[in-house]
């Protein structure tokens, strides 16, 4: 499991490495594309995760 925050957000996102194996390579400054269900909780599970190339 990987947890991360997105700059400008106070929400913590959780990604499972079983469903999203590239999530374990996530580094500070990487660009990601995610889809999640906003439950108004601080921690949200990510449904769809894509690690995009850094700029």
Wavefront OBJ file of the C-alpha trace (Angstrom):
o trace
v 0.000 0.000 0.000
v 1.194 3.507 -0.855
v -0.188 6.701 0.648
v 0.425 10.160 -0.798
v -0.850 13.719 -0.768
v -1.326 16.070 -3.696
v 0.040 19.592 -3.413
v -2.719 21.992 -2.401
v -4.902 19.252 -0.888
v -5.126 18.013 2.682
v -6.575 14.667 1.603
v -4.464 11.517 1.907
v -4.822 9.077 -0.984
v -4.279 5.328 -0.586
v -3.237 3.095 -3.499
v -2.795 -0.674 -3.288
v 0.243 -2.080 -5.048
v -1.698 -5.230 -5.980
v -4.069 -3.272 -8.215
v -1.600 -0.495 -9.111
v 1.928 -1.983 -9.127
v 3.601 1.221 -10.388
v 2.431 3.117 -7.305
v 5.439 1.804 -5.328
v 7.711 3.883 -7.604
v 5.952 7.172 -6.754
v 8.413 9.920 -5.778
v 7.989 13.521 -4.635
v 7.286 15.723 -7.660
v 5.889 12.940 -9.876
v 2.733 13.687 -11.839
v -0.207 11.342 -11.271
v -3.686 10.921 -12.629
v -6.201 9.463 -10.181
v -9.884 8.739 -9.786
v -11.388 8.292 -6.337
v -14.712 8.481 -4.552
v -14.840 11.511 -2.266
v -16.297 10.262 1.010
v -15.435 13.509 2.834
v -12.975 11.495 4.952
v -9.345 12.579 5.279
v -8.123 9.315 3.717
v -9.593 8.182 0.377
v -8.963 5.000 -1.574
v -7.899 5.508 -5.187
v -9.909 3.613 -7.823
v -7.710 4.371 -10.843
v -4.038 5.381 -10.709
v -1.622 6.363 -13.478
v 1.951 7.494 -12.843
v 2.815 10.051 -15.511
v 6.324 11.076 -16.538
v 7.942 13.930 -14.638
v 8.429 17.250 -16.379
l 1 2 3 4 5 6 7 8 9 10 11 12 13 14 15 16 17 18 19 20 21 22 23 24 25 26 27 28 29 30 31 32 33 34 35 36 37 38 39 40 41 42 43 44 45 46 47 48 49 50 51 52 53 54 55
